[in-house]
């Protein structure tokens, strides 16, 4: 934990200097969402019905877009190799990556949610559910995309492979998140779905960083 | 126990062991497959509700059970490969994955063919069907990941790691019918309770399940032998066998 600070500072400084890395996925999220009303028609009731699924699929895709570059630069310029070779625990580096990834891709989606709610004609009850599911779900998205990025960091065709690997793992999250928003839209309780999402998040938080460190070690050896 | 197991980590021993076991396994599997399917398809009474269309159970249930069984076998091999760095275990992960993918595809296709007359639709987005589909994607992911690296060793290791991570899906598939209210029926055969299926239909089904299990082992022997030859082609024992 002592070493988390410098790593996090480095990640945030990198993000501040390479704004495209985190701005593009956020813009992509907004653009995908604004395409749906054009594609399916601007009927407000229809938009309200499809909103939960559309929002979550756009969130999945934008996080996936950011995932590809997560470890690529650090791998190419040898940072990962140096960290594996040094006696520094890799875990602090991984946790800093995770936190920076969530701050740059997950948090903007939560902050943008009022705008999204306006665009897709989401009512107040569903809006609360949307913010809650995004708050619980985006850290899990970050965890899974860090895992996928670590697995494919030295692969020849990383990009499309990454989507093939992580999208199946995203499916349970997608099911519960959109179920919670649908229940909220029908004024039903949705604590159960939120509890399951929290359970998945905690479970992944306990195990994924360990898997990520061993994936990085395999990739540099 | 490790002293007894240790010689089996040597590729040469495994190669010859697989060669000796393969004909027996393949023969038994084909015999049981014929027995179970002919008995099940021709000589069991029709179901009182589903008529004759339930008979596809003799392909669907064994393939579905073994799609998960094969995954757990692959995950155990992957775990051994990662923790103890046993080469043979690493190769067997890659040898098992396509077998499991085909079993999963058989389970999905026969399930669709069964769903059409019973539910009136080829596909529903029900929990068990969806999670079985995710299982197929996981198998395909393991296969694709192992082939994506220029270094074969790294590919095998990374694919093993993915196989271990994907184990999380197994309990989800197994309990999906109990956790969610879905169209797919619950399990008819359990270890602890009396099966909710008539004995005259149960026996051919059990034989088919056993046949699929042994067939998986037989196919694994064939594929593992090939993998060992490919990976050890520069070793003296392979060269001596090839007559160089």
Interface residues (C-beta under 8 A of the other chain):
Chain A: X147 X151 X152 X154 X155 X156 X157 X158 X161 X164 X165 X167 X168 X169 X171 X172 X175 X211 X214 X215 X218 X219 X221
Chain B: X82 X130 X134 X137 X138 X140 X141 X144 X145 X148 X149 X150 X154 X157 X158 X161 X162 X164 X165 X166 X172
